[in-house]
Amino acid sequence: MADGIEAAASADGGAPTAAGEGPASSARSAEATHDGGARLDASGFATLVVEEAADRLHARLHRPAVRNAIDAAMVDELHAVCAHLEAHPKVLILSGTPADPATGAKGVFASGADIAQLRQRRRDDALAGINSGVFDRVARLPMPVIAALEGYALGGGAELAYAADFRIGTESLRVGNPETGLGIMAAAGATWRLRELVGEPLAKEILLAGRVLKGPECLAAGLITELVEPEDLIPAAHRLADRIGAQDPLAVRISKAVFHSPREVHPLIDTLAQGMLFESQAKFDRMQAFLDRKKKQ
C-alpha cells in the first residue's frame, strides 16, 4: 500500500499530487478531503442498507432470506460504497442482519458466496477475481474499516471480515472457510490475510480442515478485538468509530497506509510520511491545544 501515501496527500482522495506542490501544500490539501457534506445515493441498493454521517458510513448487508449470501449485486453495491469512500474518506462500518429477540431470528453477518451463482462460475470468472477484487478494495480504503460480526461469517463472508481493520463480535459468531468441502478454495484473501491474523497453524486448520471458530475462540485467537452482547454490537462499533474520529483524519489515513506498506519500503516511507504530517495544519493546531491545556493545569 505504498501508493496509499500519495493518495492520502492528494486533494481529491485519489489523484496524484500536482507537479510542483510541496509537502505542506499536499498535506493541507488532504485535510480538506475529510468533508462530511457528500452523501452516497443508495436509494437504488437492493442488498445493502446504508446510513451515513459526517465521519462514517454504516453499510448493513441485507439479504436475510439467504443469510446475506454475497451475490453479484452485493459486490456491485460494495464497489459503489468503496468508490464513494475513496472520494470522500470516512470510517466504514460493515454489519449484517441483527438478531431479533421478538421473533427469535438469529443474527448473521454473511454465510458466504451465493452458491447458486458460484456453481455456474467457470475458469474465466475465477480469473476475474470478482470477490477478491472488491474485498481488496475494502481493505485499501483510506480510513479504517470496522466489521461488526454476529452469527455466521463463512466463506466469502469471512474473507470480507478479514479485509477489515477491526473486527468486533458476539458469542454467536461463527467464522470459517468451508470452501474445500465444496471443491474449491478460499481465493478472496483468506490464504494470506488469515495467516497474518491468527498465525499459520490455526489458519491451516480453518482453510484445510474446515474448522469453524466460535466467538470466544475468535477473541482468544486475536481475530476479533472485542466480544460484546448482541444488542451492544453496533453501539460498540460506533464507539470505536468515535475513538478513530477523535484522531486527526490525515494522520489516521497516512498511518494506515504506512502500516500496510511492504517491509522493504520501511523505514524510508515512515520518514517521508512523517515529514508530510509535520507540515499539516492539524499538527500545529493539535500540539498547540495540548500545550495550552498543560498551561492551565
C-alpha positions in Angstrom: 0.0 0.0 0.0 2.9 2.4 -0.6 0.9 4.3 -3.1 -1.6 5.0 -0.4 0.6 7.8 1.0 0.4 9.7 -2.2 -3.4 9.2 -2.3 -3.7 10.3 1.3 -2.0 13.5 0.5 -4.0 14.4 -2.7 -6.8 16.9 -2.8 -9.4 14.5 -4.2 -8.5 11.4 -2.2 -7.1 9.5 -5.1 -5.4 11.7 -7.7 -1.7 12.2 -7.6 -0.3 15.4 -6.2 0.1 18.1 -8.8 3.6 18.7 -10.0 5.4 21.4 -8.0 3.4 21.0 -4.9 5.5 20.7 -1.7 4.8 18.6 1.3 3.0 21.4 3.1 0.6 22.0 0.2 -0.1 18.3 -0.2 -0.9 17.8 3.5 -3.2 20.8 3.7 -5.0 19.6 0.6 -5.5 16.2 2.2 -7.1 17.8 5.3 -9.7 19.3 3.0 -10.9 15.8 1.9 -12.4 15.0 5.3 -15.6 16.5 4.2 -18.8 15.2 5.7 -21.0 17.1 3.2 -21.1 14.5 0.4 -23.5 11.6 0.7 -23.8 8.3 -1.2 -27.1 7.9 -3.0 -28.0 4.3 -2.0 -31.7 4.6 -2.9 -31.4 2.0 -5.6 -29.5 -0.5 -3.5 -31.1 -3.9 -3.1 -28.5 -5.7 -0.9 -27.1 -3.1 1.4 -28.8 -0.7 3.8 -26.7 2.4 4.2 -26.6 5.0 6.9 -24.1 7.9 6.6 -22.9 10.6 8.9 -20.2 13.3 8.6 -17.4 11.0 9.6 -18.6 7.4 9.0 -20.7 5.2 6.8 -22.5 2.1 8.0 -23.3 -0.5 5.4 -25.5 -3.4 6.6 -25.6 -6.5 4.4 -29.3 -7.1 3.7 -30.2 -10.4 2.0 -31.8 -12.1 5.1 -33.7 -14.7 3.1 -30.3 -16.2 2.1 -28.4 -15.3 5.2 -26.7 -12.4 3.4 -25.0 -14.6 0.8 -22.8 -12.4 -1.3 -24.0 -12.2 -4.9 -23.1 -10.1 -7.9 -25.5 -7.3 -6.9 -23.9 -7.0 -3.4 -20.4 -6.9 -5.0 -21.5 -4.1 -7.3 -23.0 -2.2 -4.3 -19.9 -2.7 -2.2 -17.9 -1.3 -5.2 -20.2 1.8 -5.2 -19.6 2.2 -1.4 -15.9 2.0 -1.9 -15.9 4.5 -4.8 -17.7 6.9 -2.5 -15.3 6.4 0.4 -12.3 6.7 -1.8 -13.5 10.2 -2.9 -14.9 11.2 0.5 -12.8 9.3 3.1 -14.8 8.2 6.2 -14.7 5.2 8.6 -16.7 2.3 7.2 -18.7 0.0 9.5 -19.9 -3.3 8.0 -22.5 -5.4 9.7 -25.1 -8.0 8.8 -28.7 -8.7 9.9 -29.1 -8.3 13.6 -30.8 -10.8 15.9 -34.5 -10.2 16.5 -35.5 -11.3 20.1 -39.1 -10.7 19.2 -39.2 -13.3 16.5 -36.2 -15.4 17.7 -34.4 -14.8 14.4 -30.7 -15.2 14.8 -28.2 -12.6 13.6 -26.0 -13.2 10.6 -23.1 -11.4 9.0 -22.7 -13.3 5.8 -23.0 -17.0 5.1 -20.6 -16.8 2.2 -21.0 -16.5 -1.6 -24.3 -17.3 -3.3 -23.7 -21.0 -4.0 -26.3 -20.9 -6.9 -24.3 -18.3 -8.6 -20.9 -19.8 -7.6 -21.8 -23.2 -9.1 -22.2 -21.5 -12.5 -18.9 -19.7 -12.5 -16.1 -21.1 -14.7 -12.4 -20.5 -15.1 -12.7 -17.0 -16.6 -15.0 -16.0 -13.7 -12.4 -17.1 -11.2 -9.6 -15.3 -13.1 -11.7 -12.1 -12.9 -11.4 -12.2 -9.1 -14.9 -11.0 -8.5 -14.9 -11.2 -4.7 -11.2 -10.8 -4.2 -11.3 -7.5 -6.1 -13.9 -5.9 -4.0 -12.6 -7.2 -0.7 -9.1 -5.9 -1.6 -10.7 -2.5 -2.4 -12.4 -2.6 1.0 -9.1 -3.3 2.7 -7.4 -0.4 0.8 -10.0 2.3 1.8 -8.3 5.4 3.1 -9.9 5.4 6.5 -10.3 2.3 8.8 -13.0 -0.4 8.3 -14.8 -1.9 11.2 -16.6 -5.3 10.8 -19.4 -5.9 13.4 -19.8 -9.7 13.3 -22.7 -11.8 14.5 -23.8 -15.3 13.7 -22.3 -16.8 10.5 -19.3 -15.2 8.8 -18.4 -18.1 6.5 -16.6 -18.3 3.2 -16.7 -15.0 1.4 -18.4 -13.5 4.4 -15.3 -14.4 6.5 -13.0 -13.1 3.8 -14.9 -9.8 3.8 -14.4 -9.6 7.6 -10.7 -10.4 7.2 -10.4 -7.4 4.9 -11.5 -5.0 7.7 -9.0 -3.2 10.0 -11.1 -4.1 13.1 -13.4 -6.9 13.9 -15.9 -6.9 16.9 -18.1 -10.0 17.5 -20.7 -11.6 19.7 -20.9 -15.1 21.4 -22.9 -16.3 18.4 -20.2 -15.6 15.9 -19.0 -18.5 13.8 -16.1 -17.9 11.4 -14.8 -20.4 8.9 -13.8 -21.1 5.4 -15.6 -24.3 4.2 -14.6 -23.9 0.6 -12.6 -27.1 0.3 -15.7 -29.0 1.2 -17.3 -27.6 -1.9 -14.4 -28.5 -4.2 -12.8 -25.0 -4.4 -10.5 -22.9 -2.3 -10.8 -19.7 -0.3 -9.5 -17.4 -3.0 -10.6 -14.0 -1.9 -7.9 -13.2 0.6 -8.1 -15.9 3.3 -5.0 -17.8 2.2 -2.8 -14.8 3.2 -4.9 -12.5 5.4 -5.9 -15.2 7.8 -2.3 -16.4 8.3 -1.4 -12.8 9.2 -4.3 -12.5 11.6 -4.2 -15.8 13.5 -0.9 -17.5 12.6 -0.1 -20.3 10.2 -1.2 -23.4 12.2 -4.7 -22.2 13.0 -5.1 -20.7 9.6 -4.3 -24.1 8.0 -6.8 -25.8 10.3 -9.5 -23.4 9.2 -8.6 -23.5 5.5 -7.6 -27.1 5.1 -9.7 -29.0 7.7 -12.9 -26.9 7.8 -12.6 -25.7 11.4 -15.2 -23.1 12.4 -14.2 -20.7 15.2 -16.8 -19.7 17.8 -17.0 -16.2 19.2 -14.8 -16.7 22.3 -12.3 -18.7 20.1 -12.1 -15.8 17.7 -11.3 -13.5 20.7 -8.6 -15.8 22.0 -7.1 -16.1 18.6 -7.0 -12.3 18.1 -9.3 -12.5 15.1 -11.7 -10.1 16.9 -10.7 -7.5 19.4 -13.9 -7.3 21.5 -16.7 -9.7 22.4 -20.0 -7.9 23.2 -23.6 -8.7 23.8 -25.8 -8.7 20.6 -27.6 -5.6 21.5 -24.3 -3.8 22.0 -22.6 -4.9 18.8 -23.5 -1.8 16.6 -23.0 0.6 19.5 -19.6 -0.9 20.2 -18.7 -0.4 16.5 -19.8 3.2 16.8 -17.7 3.7 20.0 -14.7 2.5 18.1 -15.5 4.9 15.2 -15.8 7.7 17.8 -12.3 7.0 19.0 -11.0 7.0 15.5 -12.9 10.2 14.8 -11.2 11.9 17.7 -7.8 11.5 15.9 -6.6 13.7 13.1 -8.1 12.2 9.9 -4.9 12.8 7.8 -2.7 11.2 10.5 -5.1 8.2 10.6 -5.1 7.8 6.8 -1.3 8.0 6.5 -0.7 5.7 9.4 -3.0 3.1 7.8 -1.2 3.4 4.5 2.2 3.1 6.1 1.1 0.2 8.3 0.1 -1.8 5.2 3.2 -1.0 3.2 5.7 -3.8 2.4 8.6 -4.3 4.7 11.2 -3.3 2.2 9.9 0.3 2.0 10.4 0.9 5.7 11.9 3.0 7.4 12.0 5.4 4.4 8.3 5.5 4.0 7.8 6.3 7.7 10.2 9.2 7.4 8.6 10.6 4.3 5.1 10.2 5.7 6.1 11.9 9.0 7.6 14.8 7.0 4.3 15.3 5.3 2.4 15.3 8.7 4.9 17.7 10.2 3.7 20.3 7.7 0.0 19.8 8.2 -2.0 22.5 9.9 -3.7 19.9 12.2 -0.3 19.1 13.7 0.3 22.7 14.7 -3.3 23.2 15.9 -3.4 19.9 17.9 0.0 20.4 19.5 -0.8 24.0 20.4 -4.0 22.9 22.0 -2.1 20.3 24.0 0.4 22.9 25.2 -2.4 25.3 26.1 -4.1 22.6 28.2 -0.9 21.9 30.1 -0.6 25.6 30.9 -4.0 25.6 32.5 -3.1 22.6 34.8 
